[in-house]
């Protein structure tokens, strides 16, 4: 078993801080080929891109998948190299709209 529980970390993607459940870990261990990490800045940049391009506010945790694609592209995952289309789920149910300017601080316009 390679599962390690960490102390609480500081991240704007606080929705991802939950511990894996007993039933979740075996699924991840057996079926996930690769895990990609992103920086806080990459999350912020993805949030800004969604807001500017789609006019939708997403929560930081909901922008992590897009952040990985934007920052790493297809080259970071050989299994995606031949793919022309990749789906990314975005969510914003827990976004604090009052904090959006703070979340996007230090990012650049995407167009």
Phi and psi in radians as a Rosetta constraint file:
Dihedral C 1 N 2 CA 2 C 2 CIRCULARHARMONIC -1.883 0.35
Dihedral N 2 CA 2 C 2 N 3 CIRCULARHARMONIC 0.218 0.35
Dihedral C 2 N 3 CA 3 C 3 CIRCULARHARMONIC -1.359 0.35
Dihedral N 3 CA 3 C 3 N 4 CIRCULARHARMONIC 2.226 0.35
Dihedral C 3 N 4 CA 4 C 4 CIRCULARHARMONIC -2.224 0.35
Dihedral N 4 CA 4 C 4 N 5 CIRCULARHARMONIC 2.269 0.35
Dihedral C 4 N 5 CA 5 C 5 CIRCULARHARMONIC -1.604 0.35
Dihedral N 5 CA 5 C 5 N 6 CIRCULARHARMONIC 2.248 0.35
Dihedral C 5 N 6 CA 6 C 6 CIRCULARHARMONIC -1.766 0.35
Dihedral N 6 CA 6 C 6 N 7 CIRCULARHARMONIC 2.713 0.35
Dihedral C 6 N 7 CA 7 C 7 CIRCULARHARMONIC -1.133 0.35
Dihedral N 7 CA 7 C 7 N 8 CIRCULARHARMONIC 2.828 0.35
Dihedral C 7 N 8 CA 8 C 8 CIRCULARHARMONIC -1.000 0.35
Dihedral N 8 CA 8 C 8 N 9 CIRCULARHARMONIC 2.347 0.35
Dihedral C 8 N 9 CA 9 C 9 CIRCULARHARMONIC -1.894 0.35
Dihedral N 9 CA 9 C 9 N 10 CIRCULARHARMONIC 2.844 0.35
Dihedral C 9 N 10 CA 10 C 10 CIRCULARHARMONIC -1.671 0.35
Dihedral N 10 CA 10 C 10 N 11 CIRCULARHARMONIC 2.086 0.35
Dihedral C 10 N 11 CA 11 C 11 CIRCULARHARMONIC -2.714 0.35
Dihedral N 11 CA 11 C 11 N 12 CIRCULARHARMONIC 2.637 0.35
Dihedral C 11 N 12 CA 12 C 12 CIRCULARHARMONIC -1.291 0.35
Dihedral N 12 CA 12 C 12 N 13 CIRCULARHARMONIC -0.327 0.35
Dihedral C 12 N 13 CA 13 C 13 CIRCULARHARMONIC -1.559 0.35
Dihedral N 13 CA 13 C 13 N 14 CIRCULARHARMONIC 1.018 0.35
Dihedral C 13 N 14 CA 14 C 14 CIRCULARHARMONIC -1.168 0.35
Dihedral N 14 CA 14 C 14 N 15 CIRCULARHARMONIC -0.313 0.35
Dihedral C 14 N 15 CA 15 C 15 CIRCULARHARMONIC -1.197 0.35
Dihedral N 15 CA 15 C 15 N 16 CIRCULARHARMONIC -0.226 0.35
Dihedral C 15 N 16 CA 16 C 16 CIRCULARHARMONIC -1.721 0.35
Dihedral N 16 CA 16 C 16 N 17 CIRCULARHARMONIC 0.137 0.35
Dihedral C 16 N 17 CA 17 C 17 CIRCULARHARMONIC -1.501 0.35
Dihedral N 17 CA 17 C 17 N 18 CIRCULARHARMONIC 0.022 0.35
Dihedral C 17 N 18 CA 18 C 18 CIRCULARHARMONIC -1.196 0.35
Dihedral N 18 CA 18 C 18 N 19 CIRCULARHARMONIC 2.604 0.35
Dihedral C 18 N 19 CA 19 C 19 CIRCULARHARMONIC -1.382 0.35
Dihedral N 19 CA 19 C 19 N 20 CIRCULARHARMONIC 2.617 0.35
Dihedral C 19 N 20 CA 20 C 20 CIRCULARHARMONIC -1.244 0.35
Dihedral N 20 CA 20 C 20 N 21 CIRCULARHARMONIC 2.426 0.35
Dihedral C 20 N 21 CA 21 C 21 CIRCULARHARMONIC -1.359 0.35
Dihedral N 21 CA 21 C 21 N 22 CIRCULARHARMONIC 2.921 0.35
Dihedral C 21 N 22 CA 22 C 22 CIRCULARHARMONIC -1.053 0.35
Dihedral N 22 CA 22 C 22 N 23 CIRCULARHARMONIC -0.564 0.35
Dihedral C 22 N 23 CA 23 C 23 CIRCULARHARMONIC -1.512 0.35
Dihedral N 23 CA 23 C 23 N 24 CIRCULARHARMONIC -0.388 0.35
Dihedral C 23 N 24 CA 24 C 24 CIRCULARHARMONIC -1.325 0.35
Dihedral N 24 CA 24 C 24 N 25 CIRCULARHARMONIC -0.763 0.35
Dihedral C 24 N 25 CA 25 C 25 CIRCULARHARMONIC -0.992 0.35
Dihedral N 25 CA 25 C 25 N 26 CIRCULARHARMONIC -0.812 0.35
Dihedral C 25 N 26 CA 26 C 26 CIRCULARHARMONIC -1.046 0.35
Dihedral N 26 CA 26 C 26 N 27 CIRCULARHARMONIC -0.618 0.35
Dihedral C 26 N 27 CA 27 C 27 CIRCULARHARMONIC -1.145 0.35
Dihedral N 27 CA 27 C 27 N 28 CIRCULARHARMONIC -0.825 0.35
Dihedral C 27 N 28 CA 28 C 28 CIRCULARHARMONIC -1.085 0.35
Dihedral N 28 CA 28 C 28 N 29 CIRCULARHARMONIC -0.849 0.35
Dihedral C 28 N 29 CA 29 C 29 CIRCULARHARMONIC -1.000 0.35
Dihedral N 29 CA 29 C 29 N 30 CIRCULARHARMONIC -0.732 0.35
Dihedral C 29 N 30 CA 30 C 30 CIRCULARHARMONIC -1.520 0.35
Dihedral N 30 CA 30 C 30 N 31 CIRCULARHARMONIC -0.438 0.35
Dihedral C 30 N 31 CA 31 C 31 CIRCULARHARMONIC -2.034 0.35
Dihedral N 31 CA 31 C 31 N 32 CIRCULARHARMONIC -0.289 0.35
Dihedral C 31 N 32 CA 32 C 32 CIRCULARHARMONIC -1.574 0.35
Dihedral N 32 CA 32 C 32 N 33 CIRCULARHARMONIC 2.180 0.35
Dihedral C 32 N 33 CA 33 C 33 CIRCULARHARMONIC -1.498 0.35
Dihedral N 33 CA 33 C 33 N 34 CIRCULARHARMONIC -0.557 0.35
Dihedral C 33 N 34 CA 34 C 34 CIRCULARHARMONIC -2.698 0.35
Dihedral N 34 CA 34 C 34 N 35 CIRCULARHARMONIC 2.538 0.35
Dihedral C 34 N 35 CA 35 C 35 CIRCULARHARMONIC -2.047 0.35
Dihedral N 35 CA 35 C 35 N 36 CIRCULARHARMONIC 2.288 0.35
Dihedral C 35 N 36 CA 36 C 36 CIRCULARHARMONIC -1.953 0.35
Dihedral N 36 CA 36 C 36 N 37 CIRCULARHARMONIC 2.336 0.35
Dihedral C 36 N 37 CA 37 C 37 CIRCULARHARMONIC -1.824 0.35
Dihedral N 37 CA 37 C 37 N 38 CIRCULARHARMONIC 2.717 0.35
Dihedral C 37 N 38 CA 38 C 38 CIRCULARHARMONIC -2.313 0.35
Dihedral N 38 CA 38 C 38 N 39 CIRCULARHARMONIC 2.770 0.35
Dihedral C 38 N 39 CA 39 C 39 CIRCULARHARMONIC -1.559 0.35
Dihedral N 39 CA 39 C 39 N 40 CIRCULARHARMONIC 2.890 0.35
Dihedral C 39 N 40 CA 40 C 40 CIRCULARHARMONIC -1.023 0.35
Dihedral N 40 CA 40 C 40 N 41 CIRCULARHARMONIC -0.723 0.35
Dihedral C 40 N 41 CA 41 C 41 CIRCULARHARMONIC -1.120 0.35
Dihedral N 41 CA 41 C 41 N 42 CIRCULARHARMONIC -0.660 0.35
Dihedral C 41 N 42 CA 42 C 42 CIRCULARHARMONIC -1.172 0.35
Dihedral N 42 CA 42 C 42 N 43 CIRCULARHARMONIC -0.622 0.35
Dihedral C 42 N 43 CA 43 C 43 CIRCULARHARMONIC -1.127 0.35
Dihedral N 43 CA 43 C 43 N 44 CIRCULARHARMONIC -0.813 0.35
Dihedral C 43 N 44 CA 44 C 44 CIRCULARHARMONIC -1.032 0.35
Dihedral N 44 CA 44 C 44 N 45 CIRCULARHARMONIC -0.732 0.35
Dihedral C 44 N 45 CA 45 C 45 CIRCULARHARMONIC -1.139 0.35
Dihedral N 45 CA 45 C 45 N 46 CIRCULARHARMONIC -0.689 0.35
Dihedral C 45 N 46 CA 46 C 46 CIRCULARHARMONIC -1.142 0.35
Dihedral N 46 CA 46 C 46 N 47 CIRCULARHARMONIC -0.712 0.35
Dihedral C 46 N 47 CA 47 C 47 CIRCULARHARMONIC -1.048 0.35
Dihedral N 47 CA 47 C 47 N 48 CIRCULARHARMONIC -0.748 0.35
Dihedral C 47 N 48 CA 48 C 48 CIRCULARHARMONIC -1.136 0.35
Dihedral N 48 CA 48 C 48 N 49 CIRCULARHARMONIC -0.740 0.35
Dihedral C 48 N 49 CA 49 C 49 CIRCULARHARMONIC -1.050 0.35
Dihedral N 49 CA 49 C 49 N 50 CIRCULARHARMONIC -0.772 0.35
Dihedral C 49 N 50 CA 50 C 50 CIRCULARHARMONIC -1.122 0.35
Dihedral N 50 CA 50 C 50 N 51 CIRCULARHARMONIC -0.755 0.35
Dihedral C 50 N 51 CA 51 C 51 CIRCULARHARMONIC -1.116 0.35
Dihedral N 51 CA 51 C 51 N 52 CIRCULARHARMONIC -0.756 0.35
Dihedral C 51 N 52 CA 52 C 52 CIRCULARHARMONIC -1.306 0.35
Dihedral N 52 CA 52 C 52 N 53 CIRCULARHARMONIC -0.718 0.35
Dihedral C 52 N 53 CA 53 C 53 CIRCULARHARMONIC -1.478 0.35
Dihedral N 53 CA 53 C 53 N 54 CIRCULARHARMONIC -0.666 0.35
Dihedral C 53 N 54 CA 54 C 54 CIRCULARHARMONIC -1.882 0.35
Dihedral N 54 CA 54 C 54 N 55 CIRCULARHARMONIC -0.176 0.35
Dihedral C 54 N 55 CA 55 C 55 CIRCULARHARMONIC 1.047 0.35
Dihedral N 55 CA 55 C 55 N 56 CIRCULARHARMONIC 0.700 0.35
Dihedral C 55 N 56 CA 56 C 56 CIRCULARHARMONIC -2.223 0.35
Dihedral N 56 CA 56 C 56 N 57 CIRCULARHARMONIC 2.361 0.35
Dihedral C 56 N 57 CA 57 C 57 CIRCULARHARMONIC -1.621 0.35
Dihedral N 57 CA 57 C 57 N 58 CIRCULARHARMONIC 2.121 0.35
Dihedral C 57 N 58 CA 58 C 58 CIRCULARHARMONIC -1.979 0.35
Dihedral N 58 CA 58 C 58 N 59 CIRCULARHARMONIC 2.647 0.35
Dihedral C 58 N 59 CA 59 C 59 CIRCULARHARMONIC -1.332 0.35
Dihedral N 59 CA 59 C 59 N 60 CIRCULARHARMONIC 2.749 0.35
Dihedral C 59 N 60 CA 60 C 60 CIRCULARHARMONIC -0.946 0.35
Dihedral N 60 CA 60 C 60 N 61 CIRCULARHARMONIC -0.794 0.35
Dihedral C 60 N 61 CA 61 C 61 CIRCULARHARMONIC -1.092 0.35
Dihedral N 61 CA 61 C 61 N 62 CIRCULARHARMONIC -0.558 0.35
Dihedral C 61 N 62 CA 62 C 62 CIRCULARHARMONIC -1.342 0.35
Dihedral N 62 CA 62 C 62 N 63 CIRCULARHARMONIC -0.194 0.35
Dihedral C 62 N 63 CA 63 C 63 CIRCULARHARMONIC -1.748 0.35
Dihedral N 63 CA 63 C 63 N 64 CIRCULARHARMONIC -0.040 0.35
Dihedral C 63 N 64 CA 64 C 64 CIRCULARHARMONIC -1.109 0.35
Dihedral N 64 CA 64 C 64 N 65 CIRCULARHARMONIC -0.753 0.35
Dihedral C 64 N 65 CA 65 C 65 CIRCULARHARMONIC -1.058 0.35
Dihedral N 65 CA 65 C 65 N 66 CIRCULARHARMONIC -0.788 0.35
Dihedral C 65 N 66 CA 66 C 66 CIRCULARHARMONIC -1.139 0.35
Dihedral N 66 CA 66 C 66 N 67 CIRCULARHARMONIC -0.661 0.35
Dihedral C 66 N 67 CA 67 C 67 CIRCULARHARMONIC -1.025 0.35
Dihedral N 67 CA 67 C 67 N 68 CIRCULARHARMONIC -0.719 0.35
Dihedral C 67 N 68 CA 68 C 68 CIRCULARHARMONIC -1.127 0.35
Dihedral N 68 CA 68 C 68 N 69 CIRCULARHARMONIC -0.759 0.35
Dihedral C 68 N 69 CA 69 C 69 CIRCULARHARMONIC -1.162 0.35
Dihedral N 69 CA 69 C 69 N 70 CIRCULARHARMONIC -0.773 0.35
Dihedral C 69 N 70 CA 70 C 70 CIRCULARHARMONIC -1.130 0.35
Dihedral N 70 CA 70 C 70 N 71 CIRCULARHARMONIC -0.710 0.35
Dihedral C 70 N 71 CA 71 C 71 CIRCULARHARMONIC -1.423 0.35
Dihedral N 71 CA 71 C 71 N 72 CIRCULARHARMONIC -0.633 0.35
Dihedral C 71 N 72 CA 72 C 72 CIRCULARHARMONIC -1.809 0.35
Dihedral N 72 CA 72 C 72 N 73 CIRCULARHARMONIC -0.434 0.35
Dihedral C 72 N 73 CA 73 C 73 CIRCULARHARMONIC 1.132 0.35
Dihedral N 73 CA 73 C 73 N 74 CIRCULARHARMONIC -2.985 0.35
Dihedral C 73 N 74 CA 74 C 74 CIRCULARHARMONIC -1.311 0.35
Dihedral N 74 CA 74 C 74 N 75 CIRCULARHARMONIC -0.431 0.35
Dihedral C 74 N 75 CA 75 C 75 CIRCULARHARMONIC -1.073 0.35
Dihedral N 75 CA 75 C 75 N 76 CIRCULARHARMONIC -0.418 0.35
Dihedral C 75 N 76 CA 76 C 76 CIRCULARHARMONIC -1.349 0.35
Dihedral N 76 CA 76 C 76 N 77 CIRCULARHARMONIC -0.274 0.35
Dihedral C 76 N 77 CA 77 C 77 CIRCULARHARMONIC -2.247 0.35
Dihedral N 77 CA 77 C 77 N 78 CIRCULARHARMONIC 1.767 0.35
Dihedral C 77 N 78 CA 78 C 78 CIRCULARHARMONIC -0.937 0.35
Dihedral N 78 CA 78 C 78 N 79 CIRCULARHARMONIC -0.539 0.35
Dihedral C 78 N 79 CA 79 C 79 CIRCULARHARMONIC -1.187 0.35
Dihedral N 79 CA 79 C 79 N 80 CIRCULARHARMONIC -0.368 0.35
Dihedral C 79 N 80 CA 80 C 80 CIRCULARHARMONIC -1.673 0.35
Dihedral N 80 CA 80 C 80 N 81 CIRCULARHARMONIC -0.091 0.35
Dihedral C 80 N 81 CA 81 C 81 CIRCULARHARMONIC -0.965 0.35
Dihedral N 81 CA 81 C 81 N 82 CIRCULARHARMONIC -0.672 0.35
Dihedral C 81 N 82 CA 82 C 82 CIRCULARHARMONIC -1.560 0.35
Dihedral N 82 CA 82 C 82 N 83 CIRCULARHARMONIC -0.049 0.35
Dihedral C 82 N 83 CA 83 C 83 CIRCULARHARMONIC -1.374 0.35
Dihedral N 83 CA 83 C 83 N 84 CIRCULARHARMONIC 2.420 0.35
Dihedral C 83 N 84 CA 84 C 84 CIRCULARHARMONIC -1.769 0.35
Dihedral N 84 CA 84 C 84 N 85 CIRCULARHARMONIC -0.359 0.35
Dihedral C 84 N 85 CA 85 C 85 CIRCULARHARMONIC -2.310 0.35
Dihedral N 85 CA 85 C 85 N 86 CIRCULARHARMONIC 2.329 0.35
Dihedral C 85 N 86 CA 86 C 86 CIRCULARHARMONIC -2.337 0.35
Dihedral N 86 CA 86 C 86 N 87 CIRCULARHARMONIC 2.299 0.35
Dihedral C 86 N 87 CA 87 C 87 CIRCULARHARMONIC -1.571 0.35
Dihedral N 87 CA 87 C 87 N 88 CIRCULARHARMONIC 2.444 0.35
Dihedral C 87 N 88 CA 88 C 88 CIRCULARHARMONIC -2.265 0.35
Dihedral N 88 CA 88 C 88 N 89 CIRCULARHARMONIC 2.239 0.35
Dihedral C 88 N 89 CA 89 C 89 CIRCULARHARMONIC -1.532 0.35
Dihedral N 89 CA 89 C 89 N 90 CIRCULARHARMONIC 2.258 0.35
Dihedral C 89 N 90 CA 90 C 90 CIRCULARHARMONIC -1.997 0.35
Dihedral N 90 CA 90 C 90 N 91 CIRCULARHARMONIC 2.503 0.35
Dihedral C 90 N 91 CA 91 C 91 CIRCULARHARMONIC -2.520 0.35
Dihedral N 91 CA 91 C 91 N 92 CIRCULARHARMONIC 2.682 0.35
Dihedral C 91 N 92 CA 92 C 92 CIRCULARHARMONIC -2.479 0.35
Dihedral N 92 CA 92 C 92 N 93 CIRCULARHARMONIC 0.299 0.35
Dihedral C 92 N 93 CA 93 C 93 CIRCULARHARMONIC -1.041 0.35
Dihedral N 93 CA 93 C 93 N 94 CIRCULARHARMONIC -0.461 0.35
Dihedral C 93 N 94 CA 94 C 94 CIRCULARHARMONIC -1.937 0.35
Dihedral N 94 CA 94 C 94 N 95 CIRCULARHARMONIC 0.297 0.35
Dihedral C 94 N 95 CA 95 C 95 CIRCULARHARMONIC -1.329 0.35
Dihedral N 95 CA 95 C 95 N 96 CIRCULARHARMONIC 2.365 0.35
Dihedral C 95 N 96 CA 96 C 96 CIRCULARHARMONIC -1.648 0.35
Dihedral N 96 CA 96 C 96 N 97 CIRCULARHARMONIC 1.768 0.35
Dihedral C 96 N 97 CA 97 C 97 CIRCULARHARMONIC -0.993 0.35
Dihedral N 97 CA 97 C 97 N 98 CIRCULARHARMONIC -0.566 0.35
Dihedral C 97 N 98 CA 98 C 98 CIRCULARHARMONIC -1.135 0.35
Dihedral N 98 CA 98 C 98 N 99 CIRCULARHARMONIC -0.397 0.35
Dihedral C 98 N 99 CA 99 C 99 CIRCULARHARMONIC -1.662 0.35
Dihedral N 99 CA 99 C 99 N 100 CIRCULARHARMONIC -0.038 0.35
Dihedral C 99 N 100 CA 100 C 100 CIRCULARHARMONIC -0.941 0.35
Dihedral N 100 CA 100 C 100 N 101 CIRCULARHARMONIC -0.809 0.35
Dihedral C 100 N 101 CA 101 C 101 CIRCULARHARMONIC -1.015 0.35
Dihedral N 101 CA 101 C 101 N 102 CIRCULARHARMONIC -0.677 0.35
Dihedral C 101 N 102 CA 102 C 102 CIRCULARHARMONIC -1.132 0.35
Dihedral N 102 CA 102 C 102 N 103 CIRCULARHARMONIC -0.774 0.35
Dihedral C 102 N 103 CA 103 C 103 CIRCULARHARMONIC -1.097 0.35
Dihedral N 103 CA 103 C 103 N 104 CIRCULARHARMONIC -0.612 0.35
Dihedral C 103 N 104 CA 104 C 104 CIRCULARHARMONIC -1.649 0.35
Dihedral N 104 CA 104 C 104 N 105 CIRCULARHARMONIC 0.048 0.35
Dihedral C 104 N 105 CA 105 C 105 CIRCULARHARMONIC -1.045 0.35
Dihedral N 105 CA 105 C 105 N 106 CIRCULARHARMONIC 2.357 0.35
Dihedral C 105 N 106 CA 106 C 106 CIRCULARHARMONIC 1.440 0.35
Dihedral N 106 CA 106 C 106 N 107 CIRCULARHARMONIC 0.087 0.35
Dihedral C 106 N 107 CA 107 C 107 CIRCULARHARMONIC -1.674 0.35
Dihedral N 107 CA 107 C 107 N 108 CIRCULARHARMONIC 2.896 0.35
Dihedral C 107 N 108 CA 108 C 108 CIRCULARHARMONIC -1.915 0.35
Dihedral N 108 CA 108 C 108 N 109 CIRCULARHARMONIC 2.693 0.35
Dihedral C 108 N 109 CA 109 C 109 CIRCULARHARMONIC -1.051 0.35
Dihedral N 109 CA 109 C 109 N 110 CIRCULARHARMONIC 2.466 0.35
Dihedral C 109 N 110 CA 110 C 110 CIRCULARHARMONIC -1.579 0.35
Dihedral N 110 CA 110 C 110 N 111 CIRCULARHARMONIC -0.039 0.35
